[in-house]
Amino acid sequence: MNVSRIVYKPVGMMVGALGGVLASALFKRVWRAAGHEGDTPNATDEDRTWREVLLAAALQGAVFALVKAALDRAGAVAVGKATGHWPTSSDS
């Protein structure tokens, strides 16, 4: 295992935790900007329609995936610059 992979593990964990918080806040803002009032719907909310619940789930998934990919990439770039090696490269 190369040094960049070892360095990337704790960075990846911290970035993952930060990403969850960031994605959640971003999703709530996007939901409100799309014209929806109140909290985002849960699948078991009785007073919400199928369309609203499924739209919220799809949007939330897209926001979380986008934030995760952006932060994972930024973390890998930072570790690569700091160590001189890309963290997922197979060279030893």
mmCIF file of the C-alpha atoms, coordinates in Angstrom:
data_MODEL
# 
_entry.id   MODEL 
# 
loop_
_atom_site.group_PDB 
_atom_site.id 
_atom_site.type_symbol 
_atom_site.label_atom_id 
_atom_site.label_alt_id 
_atom_site.label_comp_id 
_atom_site.label_asym_id 
_atom_site.label_entity_id 
_atom_site.label_seq_id 
_atom_site.pdbx_PDB_ins_code 
_atom_site.Cartn_x 
_atom_site.Cartn_y 
_atom_site.Cartn_z 
_atom_site.occupancy 
_atom_site.B_iso_or_equiv 
_atom_site.pdbx_formal_charge 
_atom_site.auth_seq_id 
_atom_site.auth_comp_id 
_atom_site.auth_asym_id 
_atom_site.auth_atom_id 
_atom_site.pdbx_PDB_model_num 
ATOM 1  C CA . MET A 1 1  ? 0.000   0.000  0.000  1.00 0.00 ? 1  MET A CA 1 
ATOM 2  C CA . ASN A 1 2  ? 1.490   3.345  -0.972 1.00 0.00 ? 2  ASN A CA 1 
ATOM 3  C CA . VAL A 1 3  ? 1.696   6.391  1.274  1.00 0.00 ? 3  VAL A CA 1 
ATOM 4  C CA . SER A 1 4  ? -0.942  8.323  -0.648 1.00 0.00 ? 4  SER A CA 1 
ATOM 5  C CA . ARG A 1 5  ? -3.539  5.622  0.073  1.00 0.00 ? 5  ARG A CA 1 
ATOM 6  C CA . ILE A 1 6  ? -2.692  5.698  3.772  1.00 0.00 ? 6  ILE A CA 1 
ATOM 7  C CA . VAL A 1 7  ? -2.950  9.487  3.820  1.00 0.00 ? 7  VAL A CA 1 
ATOM 8  C CA . TYR A 1 8  ? -6.205  9.420  1.860  1.00 0.00 ? 8  TYR A CA 1 
ATOM 9  C CA . LYS A 1 9  ? -8.104  7.125  4.272  1.00 0.00 ? 9  LYS A CA 1 
ATOM 10 C CA . PRO A 1 10 ? -8.545  9.664  7.100  1.00 0.00 ? 10 PRO A CA 1 
ATOM 11 C CA . VAL A 1 11 ? -9.015  12.464 4.573  1.00 0.00 ? 11 VAL A CA 1 
ATOM 12 C CA . GLY A 1 12 ? -11.727 10.424 2.869  1.00 0.00 ? 12 GLY A CA 1 
ATOM 13 C CA . MET A 1 13 ? -13.486 9.774  6.172  1.00 0.00 ? 13 MET A CA 1 
ATOM 14 C CA . MET A 1 14 ? -13.495 13.446 7.125  1.00 0.00 ? 14 MET A CA 1 
ATOM 15 C CA . VAL A 1 15 ? -14.601 14.489 3.657  1.00 0.00 ? 15 VAL A CA 1 
ATOM 16 C CA . GLY A 1 16 ? -17.389 11.903 3.763  1.00 0.00 ? 16 GLY A CA 1 
ATOM 17 C CA . ALA A 1 17 ? -18.767 13.224 7.036  1.00 0.00 ? 17 ALA A CA 1 
ATOM 18 C CA . LEU A 1 18 ? -18.553 16.813 5.851  1.00 0.00 ? 18 LEU A CA 1 
ATOM 19 C CA . GLY A 1 19 ? -20.137 15.816 2.557  1.00 0.00 ? 19 GLY A CA 1 
ATOM 20 C CA . GLY A 1 20 ? -23.214 14.354 4.254  1.00 0.00 ? 20 GLY A CA 1 
ATOM 21 C CA . VAL A 1 21 ? -23.840 17.562 6.174  1.00 0.00 ? 21 VAL A CA 1 
ATOM 22 C CA . LEU A 1 22 ? -23.175 19.724 3.125  1.00 0.00 ? 22 LEU A CA 1 
ATOM 23 C CA . ALA A 1 23 ? -25.367 17.618 0.824  1.00 0.00 ? 23 ALA A CA 1 
ATOM 24 C CA . SER A 1 24 ? -28.245 17.661 3.292  1.00 0.00 ? 24 SER A CA 1 
ATOM 25 C CA . ALA A 1 25 ? -28.145 21.446 3.601  1.00 0.00 ? 25 ALA A CA 1 
ATOM 26 C CA . LEU A 1 26 ? -27.810 21.876 -0.161 1.00 0.00 ? 26 LEU A CA 1 
ATOM 27 C CA . PHE A 1 27 ? -30.732 19.544 -0.857 1.00 0.00 ? 27 PHE A CA 1 
ATOM 28 C CA . LYS A 1 28 ? -32.989 21.511 1.513  1.00 0.00 ? 28 LYS A CA 1 
ATOM 29 C CA . ARG A 1 29 ? -32.063 24.756 -0.256 1.00 0.00 ? 29 ARG A CA 1 
ATOM 30 C CA . VAL A 1 30 ? -32.654 23.252 -3.694 1.00 0.00 ? 30 VAL A CA 1 
ATOM 31 C CA . TRP A 1 31 ? -36.005 21.841 -2.536 1.00 0.00 ? 31 TRP A CA 1 
ATOM 32 C CA . ARG A 1 32 ? -37.131 25.273 -1.330 1.00 0.00 ? 32 ARG A CA 1 
ATOM 33 C CA . ALA A 1 33 ? -35.777 27.002 -4.456 1.00 0.00 ? 33 ALA A CA 1 
ATOM 34 C CA . ALA A 1 34 ? -37.874 24.620 -6.552 1.00 0.00 ? 34 ALA A CA 1 
ATOM 35 C CA . GLY A 1 35 ? -40.942 26.169 -4.929 1.00 0.00 ? 35 GLY A CA 1 
ATOM 36 C CA . HIS A 1 36 ? -41.692 23.604 -2.239 1.00 0.00 ? 36 HIS A CA 1 
ATOM 37 C CA . GLU A 1 37 ? -42.612 24.872 1.185  1.00 0.00 ? 37 GLU A CA 1 
ATOM 38 C CA . GLY A 1 38 ? -41.875 23.185 4.475  1.00 0.00 ? 38 GLY A CA 1 
ATOM 39 C CA . ASP A 1 39 ? -39.772 20.135 5.140  1.00 0.00 ? 39 ASP A CA 1 
ATOM 40 C CA . THR A 1 40 ? -38.795 17.688 2.475  1.00 0.00 ? 40 THR A CA 1 
ATOM 41 C CA . PRO A 1 41 ? -41.164 14.734 2.286  1.00 0.00 ? 41 PRO A CA 1 
ATOM 42 C CA . ASN A 1 42 ? -40.455 11.312 3.729  1.00 0.00 ? 42 ASN A CA 1 
ATOM 43 C CA . ALA A 1 43 ? -41.679 8.208  1.942  1.00 0.00 ? 43 ALA A CA 1 
ATOM 44 C CA . THR A 1 44 ? -44.145 7.567  4.762  1.00 0.00 ? 44 THR A CA 1 
ATOM 45 C CA . ASP A 1 45 ? -45.662 11.067 4.887  1.00 0.00 ? 45 ASP A CA 1 
ATOM 46 C CA . GLU A 1 46 ? -49.377 10.380 4.531  1.00 0.00 ? 46 GLU A CA 1 
ATOM 47 C CA . ASP A 1 47 ? -50.237 13.858 3.283  1.00 0.00 ? 47 ASP A CA 1 
ATOM 48 C CA . ARG A 1 48 ? -47.682 13.846 0.439  1.00 0.00 ? 48 ARG A CA 1 
ATOM 49 C CA . THR A 1 49 ? -48.311 12.556 -3.075 1.00 0.00 ? 49 THR A CA 1 
ATOM 50 C CA . TRP A 1 50 ? -46.366 9.782  -4.765 1.00 0.00 ? 50 TRP A CA 1 
ATOM 51 C CA . ARG A 1 51 ? -45.037 12.315 -7.235 1.00 0.00 ? 51 ARG A CA 1 
ATOM 52 C CA . GLU A 1 52 ? -43.747 14.650 -4.541 1.00 0.00 ? 52 GLU A CA 1 
ATOM 53 C CA . VAL A 1 53 ? -42.120 11.844 -2.529 1.00 0.00 ? 53 VAL A CA 1 
ATOM 54 C CA . LEU A 1 54 ? -40.428 10.294 -5.573 1.00 0.00 ? 54 LEU A CA 1 
ATOM 55 C CA . LEU A 1 55 ? -39.308 13.652 -6.935 1.00 0.00 ? 55 LEU A CA 1 
ATOM 56 C CA . ALA A 1 56 ? -37.754 14.518 -3.581 1.00 0.00 ? 56 ALA A CA 1 
ATOM 57 C CA . ALA A 1 57 ? -35.998 11.143 -3.403 1.00 0.00 ? 57 ALA A CA 1 
ATOM 58 C CA . ALA A 1 58 ? -34.570 11.478 -6.917 1.00 0.00 ? 58 ALA A CA 1 
ATOM 59 C CA . LEU A 1 59 ? -33.422 15.039 -6.296 1.00 0.00 ? 59 LEU A CA 1 
ATOM 60 C CA . GLN A 1 60 ? -31.881 14.107 -2.962 1.00 0.00 ? 60 GLN A CA 1 
ATOM 61 C CA . GLY A 1 61 ? -30.017 11.188 -4.536 1.00 0.00 ? 61 GLY A CA 1 
ATOM 62 C CA . ALA A 1 62 ? -28.668 13.406 -7.301 1.00 0.00 ? 62 ALA A CA 1 
ATOM 63 C CA . VAL A 1 63 ? -27.517 16.106 -4.865 1.00 0.00 ? 63 VAL A CA 1 
ATOM 64 C CA . PHE A 1 64 ? -25.828 13.581 -2.561 1.00 0.00 ? 64 PHE A CA 1 
ATOM 65 C CA . ALA A 1 65 ? -24.078 11.860 -5.499 1.00 0.00 ? 65 ALA A CA 1 
ATOM 66 C CA . LEU A 1 66 ? -22.897 15.189 -6.897 1.00 0.00 ? 66 LEU A CA 1 
ATOM 67 C CA . VAL A 1 67 ? -21.524 16.388 -3.562 1.00 0.00 ? 67 VAL A CA 1 
ATOM 68 C CA . LYS A 1 68 ? -19.863 13.019 -2.864 1.00 0.00 ? 68 LYS A CA 1 
ATOM 69 C CA . ALA A 1 69 ? -18.180 12.912 -6.269 1.00 0.00 ? 69 ALA A CA 1 
ATOM 70 C CA . ALA A 1 70 ? -16.981 16.522 -5.995 1.00 0.00 ? 70 ALA A CA 1 
ATOM 71 C CA . LEU A 1 71 ? -15.557 16.069 -2.506 1.00 0.00 ? 71 LEU A CA 1 
ATOM 72 C CA . ASP A 1 72 ? -14.003 12.665 -3.262 1.00 0.00 ? 72 ASP A CA 1 
ATOM 73 C CA . ARG A 1 73 ? -12.323 14.136 -6.308 1.00 0.00 ? 73 ARG A CA 1 
ATOM 74 C CA . ALA A 1 74 ? -11.104 17.209 -4.399 1.00 0.00 ? 74 ALA A CA 1 
ATOM 75 C CA . GLY A 1 75 ? -9.707  15.002 -1.625 1.00 0.00 ? 75 GLY A CA 1 
ATOM 76 C CA . ALA A 1 76 ? -7.908  12.766 -4.106 1.00 0.00 ? 76 ALA A CA 1 
ATOM 77 C CA . VAL A 1 77 ? -6.437  15.780 -5.906 1.00 0.00 ? 77 VAL A CA 1 
ATOM 78 C CA . ALA A 1 78 ? -5.258  17.301 -2.610 1.00 0.00 ? 78 ALA A CA 1 
ATOM 79 C CA . VAL A 1 79 ? -3.639  14.056 -1.457 1.00 0.00 ? 79 VAL A CA 1 
ATOM 80 C CA . GLY A 1 80 ? -2.094  13.560 -4.899 1.00 0.00 ? 80 GLY A CA 1 
ATOM 81 C CA . LYS A 1 81 ? -0.544  17.015 -4.780 1.00 0.00 ? 81 LYS A CA 1 
ATOM 82 C CA . ALA A 1 82 ? 0.659   16.558 -1.199 1.00 0.00 ? 82 ALA A CA 1 
ATOM 83 C CA . THR A 1 83 ? 2.227   13.119 -1.740 1.00 0.00 ? 83 THR A CA 1 
ATOM 84 C CA . GLY A 1 84 ? 3.076   13.196 -5.435 1.00 0.00 ? 84 GLY A CA 1 
ATOM 85 C CA . HIS A 1 85 ? 0.958   10.093 -6.090 1.00 0.00 ? 85 HIS A CA 1 
ATOM 86 C CA . TRP A 1 86 ? -2.707  9.610  -6.884 1.00 0.00 ? 86 TRP A CA 1 
ATOM 87 C CA . PRO A 1 87 ? -4.278  7.838  -3.862 1.00 0.00 ? 87 PRO A CA 1 
ATOM 88 C CA . THR A 1 88 ? -5.904  5.030  -5.865 1.00 0.00 ? 88 THR A CA 1 
ATOM 89 C CA . SER A 1 89 ? -2.998  4.237  -8.176 1.00 0.00 ? 89 SER A CA 1 
ATOM 90 C CA . SER A 1 90 ? -1.818  0.635  -8.143 1.00 0.00 ? 90 SER A CA 1 
ATOM 91 C CA . ASP A 1 91 ? 1.923   1.350  -8.013 1.00 0.00 ? 91 ASP A CA 1 
ATOM 92 C CA . SER A 1 92 ? 3.644   0.448  -4.742 1.00 0.00 ? 92 SER A CA 1 
# 
